[in-house]
Each structure stands twice: as C-alpha cells, then as structure tokens.
Amino acid sequence: MAKHWFSIISEYFYPRPLKGRLLLQHKVPGFLESNEITCKIEKFVNGNLFRFFLILIFILSISNFSFCKERSTWSYVHGANDETLFSFTIPNFFDAEKVNLPHRLTLPNSVFWYYKKLKTKSNATIKLNADDGAQVWVNHQRIKPDRDGNFPFQTASDSAEIIIRVLNNAVAGGLLSVEILDGKDVNIQENSSQTKIQSNITPLMSKKKNIQPDKKEISFSFWGDSQGGWNTFNRFAQKMAGFDDDFSLGLGDLVADGSRDSEWTSFRKAIEPLQKKMPLFFIPGNHDYDGYYDDLIPQNYLQHITAEKSGKTYYDFYVGKAAFIALDPNRNFPLSIDAEQQKWMLQTIQSRKWKEADWRFVVIHQVPYGQGWEGYEGDHFIRTLIDTLAGPQKIDFVLSGHIHDYERLTKKYGDHYTTFVISGGAGGGIEPKESNPTPVMDRLIKQHHFGRMTLRKNKAIMYIYDINGDIIDQLTILTSNK
C-alpha cells in the first residue's frame, strides 16, 4: 500500500515534461513567453519545501481518516446459545472468523462478539452502530455508554484492545460501523442500574388507567414504528387528532435510538397535536431500548413516557367496556415474557374487569404472526402464549408493530375468533416488496398508515388510513362472529 501511494505521489509531483508544456503553448500579449512560464512553474513544483509540505498534509489526512473510521477487518465469534444479558463468558478469539464492517447476520435473539486492536488517543470515544444494542470493553475493562449512546474511555497507551458484544433482539443484526472519536473531555460514566426520572419532563402516558368506565361506545387510534420518520408521523398525528377519539395507542419503536435525547425531542414535537387532544398509551419496542443494553432499563422511555420509577413497562388499562393488557418482551435478553410478567398477566386475565369486558386486547410490540418481513414469521414464544390463552380467555385482538407494514389475520380457537393486527407504518421505512411465504395473512399492505377502531357492545369496526387519509382496509366483527 505504501509503494502504491508513493508512486501516485511521485507521478503527481514529477509530471513528464511533455505533459507540463502542452498545457501552456499559447502566447498571451503582454505576458511572458510560454516556455518562460513553463520553466517557472516547473521550478516551483519541483521545489523541495513545497513538495515536502504537500506530502506531509496528504499523509496526515490519511492518518486522521484511519483514526476516525474503522472499516478494516475485525475478529468475529458467534455467542453461546445460552447467553443472557448478564450470564456469559468473553470468548478468546483464537479461532475467530475475520469479517469486514458492516457485518450483519439473520440470526434472531443471538449474540455476536467482535475484537480488534486499534490505535487510539489517551482520551477517546467509541461511536458505533449495532443492531440491536451493544456492550463494550476496552483493554478488558467494561465501558458504560454516555447519554448519546457512545462509549468514552481513557487509556495510558496509544492503542487499545476493543471487544464489542452485540445483542440482536430483532431478525437481522450485527456490527455495522465503529468510529473512534477524539475525546478531549471524556466523561466516564459510573455504573448505575437505577431508574433516573427528571421531574422537569412531563410524561406522555395517561396517568389514568380506567377511562370513562360507563361509556357504551368508544373509539381509538393506533400506530407503531414512528422511529425517525418525523414528517410522516407528524402528518399522521394531525390526522388522528382530527377524530373525536377517546385515546390513541402507540405500539412501540417510538424512536430509532432510545438513548439519544434528540430522538425524544423530535418524537415529542411530532406527537404534540395528538397529545393536546386525547389521552395516550404506549408500549416500548426494541429500538426504544437501544443504548440500554447494559441493564435493559430504558431510561429515556421511562422518563418521557411513563415516569415509572420502578422501571416497570407492562401494565393494563381499561376504556369503556374494553380491556387492554400491554406486554413487554424487550426488557429481557433473549426476548421473553419473564416469569414475573407472565404471572402478572395470568392474574390480570382472571380479574373481574377482564372477564366482564365486551372486548379484550393484548398489546405487544413483537408479533406472534407476520409475513411482511422476509425471513421472519413472528416470535414463536409469543405465538405459543397467545395460542394457549386466546380461546379460554376470549382474547379478541392482538395489536403489534415491529414489521413496517400493515397486516391482519383472523384465527379461530374453538368457538372464539382472535384477530391479529400489525400496524408498523407510522413513519419508519416500509419493508421491501419481498415477503415471507408463511404464515399467509388475510391482508398485507406495505404502506405508511395508521389505524382506528370503534367498539360497541356487539360490533367492532376497524379502519386503516394511508398518508392521504384514505381508507385502505376495513374490517367489521360482530358479536356472533367472536
């Protein structure tokens, strides 16, 4: 590589005489003869001082680029199948595979380990892009992320051994990019797994979990995966605010990176028309946990959405004669409905409020059934849970996001029907046209959209609207069909 660049530099700074003279063959009245100009230029270009400084600037620019952008080979090892968030062993990387970034694999609920020795400054910051989240070690010391999701560190030498553990809670994941930034004022974070709630931030979630209990007919809007598509989501928020609904429900992946304050600022600004009009309910998605894979406590989500100091992200709420159970598998790695959450759910569905409800909903970001994301047909642990409970506990609807499209499927469990709805098109990029062969959904539309539902005692009507406010799908369910 050195000889290659040297030959290019030499060719550039020592041009062949013929080429140099061909550029200046025309005389200009009042100026020097062309051969005199050529001679003066050649003497200037060939001057040692001028050549030295140009070469020096070139070398320094290459060196600085290499320091900032790390795109060369990394050592990669797939994590053990039984790894959890806190239970794991760092591999030795002796027989590691060599990979280049971006490196991405279709292996859901998996761990990917990466290693590289890099040149660094004494104070530096690692900025990385990983799906879904990452843990970082520098010289075998665990590094905590800062509020921007970056990893500041200090080292006594001019190099550092970097180990990155990527935790993939989605379908495809891996290490996409790594940047080593100059960190003149490095702020090393203290280890803390406590939930921190700032009192000056008003949470968006409705404090009331039992709204208008005597109302016989209710309506609400629902949407998911706004994550970064703020212009699109703001248009939807304005359209949803135009309806006289009782509340609106966000189905997770509210932002693209949960640890970045700027994302939540943009989200709050986009949802403002809806916030001013009606109560809001939410569930978190995997991207709302981004940047919090040290302890899976989504500080920004808790701060901006719930103000829940306990860190609890699952709950139930009731509007009119409809009951809702909101679950969160993202609080665990690998994804799961942990024993505590499952015990709470089973107790809730045995409650009087649930049993006396006319309509019963389970709300969860990841899907039990889905077709629109190639290579993904839903999370089987959610499917098993719903398939077990849907008939006996009379679950009418399962609302999810995660897949960036609109899908629905109605399944029969004994004498009861359950409708699965995916609404993941509120702003994030829509899924490619390729879909999974199974399961075959009743309806699949790859467009940005939001949904609305009207509930009466014996009838539920669902409408799906596109960006222009036109209805692109409609479903009516009568009590006799439940």
ABEGO torsion letter per residue (X at the ends): XAAAAAAAAAAAABBBAAAAAAABABBBBGBBBAAAAAAAAAAAAABAAAAAAAAAAAAAAAAAAAAABBABBBBBBBBBAABBAABBBBBAGAABBBBBOBBBBBBBGBBBBBBBBBBBBABBBBBBBBOABBBBBBGGBBBBBBAAGBBBBBBABABBBBBBBBBBABABBEBABBBBBBBABBBBBBBBABBBBBAABBBABBABABBGAABABBBBBBBBGABGBAAAAAAAAAAAAABBBABBBBAEGABABAABAAAAAAAAAAAAAAAAABBBBBBBBAAAABGAAAAGBBAAAAAAAAGBAAGBABBBBBBEABBBBBBBAAABOBBBBBAAAAAAAAAAAABAAAAABABBBBBBABBABBAABBGBAEBAAAAAAAAAAAAAAGBABBBBBGBBBBBBBBBBBEABBBBBBBBAAAGBBBBBABBBAOBBBABBBBBBBBBBBBBBAABBBBBBBBAAGBBABBBBBBAAAX
